[in-house]
Structure formats: C-alpha cells, structure tokens
Amino acid sequence: MCAVLITGGAGYIGSHVNKLLSSQGVETVVFDSLVTGHADFLQWGEFVAGDLLDPAALDRAFAGPPIHAVLHFASFIAVGESVADPNKYYRNNVAATLNLLDAMVRHHVSGLVFSSSASVYGEPEQELLDEEHPMRPLSPYARSKAMVEQMLEDYHRAHGLASCRLRYFNAAGADPDGLLGERHEPETHLIPLVLQTALGLRPHISLYGTDYPTPDGTCIRDYIHVHDLAHAHALALDWLEQGETRAFNLGNGNGYSVREVVETARKVTGRDIPAEEAPRRDGDSPVLVASSARARAELGWAPGFGDLETIIRSAWDWHRKDCRN
C-alpha cells in the first residue's frame, strides 16, 4: 500500500492533517526534526527523525513504504524573527525544500502539497484577495514561501512534478477531539497569545500597531480553523492526480481585527484579558482576507468552522487542557 510523507508532521497543522488522513485509512510517514515539533503529537503513522537539510535522512524517509505524494509543512514561521535573521529562513525554508524536491525526483515521487501562506501577497490591492493578486511579500518569511512556489512551478516544467500550493490565511483553533492544538515555543500567533494571557501565563497581550487604516486601527486577518485546513489537504491529495501545479487560497472570507479577537476571547473565557498598545511590527500587512472561490470550485472544499467564537472556543478548550499537563 502506498503512503504519503508528511514533513513537519509533528507540528501544529501537520499533526492535524496526519490525524485526519489516518482516520481515512491513509498510511502516513512523518518526517520531523522535532526542533519545533512535538513528540506527543506523533500519535499516527510511522515516524522518521531527520532534518530536510540532510539528504541521507531524506532518503531514509523514502526507503520505507512506497511514497506516492508528499505533504510539506516543515518551515520556520515567525515573521519578526525572519526580519532579524533572514539566513535562518532562507536556509530552512528554501534550501531545505530544494533538498526535498531533489529527493522526490530521485525516488520518482511526482506530487506535493505545499503549505504556503497568504503573506506572499503583501499589501492588498482589493478587499478580498484571490490567487491572481500580485505577489509582493514583505518579509523574508513571506519571500521564502514565494520562492518555494516559484521552485514548484520550475520543477513542474522540468520534472513533471504536480503541486498544490495552499495559501493559508490565519490558521487557528484546535482538534475537535481535544487531542491536538497549537503550541509554539516561542509563541507568536495572536489567538494562543491572547488565551495564554487569559490563563495568567502572560501579563498582557500586546496590540502591535493601532494606527493602521482599519476601523479600529488594528490589523485585520481571516482566521481559518485547523480542522478545515486538514480537510483541504486531503482534497488536495486527490487533486494532484490531475498532474498540474496550482495555487489555492484557504480562508473563511471574513476579516476580524486584533481588538475584535481580544474581545471575543474575553467573551469565550469569561476572563479579563489586559491589552497594551505597542509599535507596529515590520512585515505586517494592514488587512489580509481571502477569496477562496477557487478552492471551493476546484477542490470541492468548504470551511465548516467559519465563526470566530467557535474557533476561539476550540482553542480555549485545548489550551486549558494543555496548561494542566
């Protein structure tokens, strides 16, 4: 039986995808260095420890059950850190992906689903971003994602590599069964930071920039539940059979400001969440909201958790449990 290889499968989104695919009877092989991943998320499939920068370790990952496709999540994701240390991001996100693509060519694996990002668009020129919007990334992190997307186009032309490039907006929430959730060290994502503040693990939440051209001055983002992202990856694996390369936005099509997220978290948790204004961060766009019409039409995908309160409630249930462990 053929398997799928999941790079970064011990991380936040990769582990949710691994859980879903395993429940569908798909055999999985997880390849992860555990530098940012979590051993307790390795609950399904076979695990191969290794770094994408090590070609020999990659060959070991392809040496087990026959691999028919790769789901590529392994990357560093902190925008601010990428500005301060671009070498780390280009080496890990770009050079390491080049190793992966070359390993796929060596082992005759012709399909990849790539974890890209809405940050490749940069400053939005329209209210809802579709896939035809120009790509003008603002940070080394975002540029690393855009570079990999170009590499996939080139490997399609040169080697016939099919790829589905999924441009996430803001992944959020936790596994509805409570087995998995969002845990980064250090944490940089808004919703877990807000919930850590609600738990008393942080003194306050910082509002980075309150003078953006938005209704309340804070950045607006489109939050998509991680369980909905997992379903999109399962559909993307089937789409690869077409042998093409294509980008798809994944978002709910609704934007919420930082202040709205904090206020919704106060409602969900029933706790006071102190907030303090702080200067803008480099690389942040004022507004990023998705048009996911292409994913709906061509992948047959539709989000099931479109309400911000529902997304935050699932994350809150997870964080309270994780805090006690």
Stockholm file with secondary structure:
# STOCKHOLM 1.0

chainA/1-325         MCAVLITGGAGYIGSHVNKLLSSQGVETVVFDSLVTGHADFLQWGEFVAGDLLDPAALDRAFAGPPIHAVLHFASFIAVGESVADPNKYYRNNVAATLNLLDAMVRHHVSGLVFSSSASVYGEPEQELLDEEHPMRPLSPYARSKAMVEQMLEDYHRAHGLASCRLRYFNAAGADPDGLLGERHEPETHLIPLVLQTALGLRPHISLYGTDYPTPDGTCIRDYIHVHDLAHAHALALDWLEQGETRAFNLGNGNGYSVREVVETARKVTGRDIPAEEAPRRDGDSPVLVASSARARAELGWAPGFGDLETIIRSAWDWHRKDCRN
#=GR chainA/1-325 SS CCEEEEETTTSHHHHHHHHHHHHTTCEEEEEECCSSSCGGGCCSSEEEECCTTCHHHHHHHTSSSCEEEEEECCCCCCHHHHHHCHHHHIIIIIIHHHHHHHHHHHTTCCEEEEEEEGGGGCSCSSSSBCTTSCCCCCSHHHHHHHHHHHHHHHHHHHHCCEEEEEEECEEECCCTTSSCCCCCSSCCCHHHHHHHHHTTSSSCEEEECSCSSSTTSSCEECEEEHHHHHHHHHHHHHHGGGCCEEEEEECCSCCEEHHHHHHHHHHHHCSCCCEEEECCCTTCCSEECBCCHHIIIIICCCCSCCCHHHHHHHHHHHHHHHHHC
#=GC SS_cons         CCEEEEETTTSHHHHHHHHHHHHTTCEEEEEECCSSSCGGGCCSSEEEECCTTCHHHHHHHTSSSCEEEEEECCCCCCHHHHHHCHHHHIIIIIIHHHHHHHHHHHTTCCEEEEEEEGGGGCSCSSSSBCTTSCCCCCSHHHHHHHHHHHHHHHHHHHHCCEEEEEEECEEECCCTTSSCCCCCSSCCCHHHHHHHHHTTSSSCEEEECSCSSSTTSSCEECEEEHHHHHHHHHHHHHHGGGCCEEEEEECCSCCEEHHHHHHHHHHHHCSCCCEEEECCCTTCCSEECBCCHHIIIIICCCCSCCCHHHHHHHHHHHHHHHHHC
//
